[in-house]
Amino acid sequence: MGFVSQIKNSRQHWLEQASVSENEDIKKIAMMVSNGQRRLADVAYQSIVDVSGKQYVQLFESQDKEEIGLKNIAQSRLEKGEVFMPTGLILLAGTSTAATYDADAMSAIDFDVIDKIPGLANGEFSFTVNQQLLIPRSSNQLFVTTGLNVPKGLYAISNPKMIEDNVAIDFVVRTKIAAPAKTALKLVLVGTVAIPG
């Protein structure tokens, strides 16, 4: 995960954001990081969802369960006590060649840049936390990294915000045309999280 430091100096930025937060719990966690009771770690939360035949998809939902290879965040919320600052978003897409299209087939997809799936790059996305927009409706073109010297599908967030453990995370993708059969999207939220020290 070395590219996280290329996006921003995550530790310094996390501490700056936490120390000026209006949320007292976040300020307490920042103090715990400063005095060594907690530490900051790079993290990547992922969600892989089936988008076959869909024009609208939520990548995190309240009924989600953690499942290795598909999701490492449950019920669209962070684990208790975590405070996360996303510094990058990765959106990739792929189509399964498996005869049976199920969770195992989705997990085995070789994901690539979204412009490989018709209509996806011309769609839009929004990123909401606790019903507040972090990124309003924006073009999916931000994730098209073909020919650029960055990891596939990476969009670096210029104005990151802190995300607490007790709030719902929502990431929605909309397209004009429905995705082909056996197609899945993979979203990765890249950033820094405070964990027990």
Secondary structure, DSSP 4 states (H G I P E B T S, - for coil): -THHHHH--HHHHHHHHHHT-S-HHHHHHHHHHHTTSEEEEEEEEEEEEE-BT-SEEESS-TT---BTTTBSSBTTBPPTT-EEEEEEEEEEEEE---SS-SHHHHHT---EEGGGSTTTTTSEEEEEETTEEEEEEEEGGGG--TTSSSSTTEEE-SS---B-TTS-EEEEEE-SSPBPTTEEEEEEEEEEEEEE-
